């Protein structure tokens, strides 16, 4: 699903400073991790959609996303969706929850504990877009269509104006006043047009 994901990690320096004052016996340490390492990663995932004109429809197919635990780590996945969509999620282990951010966007959260490294879950997301979301997605197409219509109308208006401004082709040549060159073997050009 995601390739070349950049992971950022952070550690509290105060945890290391506390360990300098430790006076315990190293042979009697327990299995708890002495330092908590927090890592985060961010990635964008394109969501396909189906668009139909007859009958008009805009449909986002259901997404199937796979998540798994990581050995000796607590892992929380957060999938944030854009504004103006509503979500419905399901998975076989009921680990996924739909929550809402402070800006109104909905997100799906899946958490795994340190003992759940071998667990993998497939989450199915049903996305229902609102009319405002559809308008936002189709805005570039609508703007392009309007600009195309305006350009076609401008071209037609300019062509009409050019046809009106064309000069007359000149007076018709009357063949009744022949100059006598008709029977000759050489070409005689017509008289020039008057301006």
C-alpha positions, 0 to 999 in steps of 0.5 A: 500500500505504501512505499518508501515511507519516511519514519520520524522518531523522537526520544525525551532527553530527560529519560537519558539524564535520569539514567545517569543517576541510576544506582541499581544493579544491572543484573536485576533489571526487569523486561520493561523498556527503560526508554520510550521511543515515539516514531511517526510516519506520514503518507498520502494515499489516493482514493479512486472514485467512479463518475457516471453521467447517465444516470448521474452518480459519484461513488467511492468504492470501499477501501480495504486496508491491511494493518498489523502490529510491530514486535515489542512496540505499541502501534497506533494507525491513524487514517485521516479522511478529507472534510465533508465525507462520512465513514463507516468501518468494519474489521473482523477483530473490531479494533478500528474506531471512527473519531473526529478531529478538531477541524471536523475531519473524520479519521479511523484509528487502529491500535496494537499492543506489544503482544499483538505483533503477529496480528493482522487486520483488514479494515473495510472503509465505506466512504460517503461523500457529501454534495460539497465534497463532490463539488470540490472534486469536480470544480477543476472540470467545471471551470475547464468546461466553462472556459472552453464554452467562453472561448468557443463563443469568442471565436464565433463572435470574432469570425462573425465580425470578420465576415462583416468587415470583408470588402466587396469583391468588386464590381461584376465584369460585364462581358458584353463590352468585350475588348476583343482579346477573347480569341487570342492565345495569350492571357490578359489579366482582368482590370485591377479593383478600385478602392 
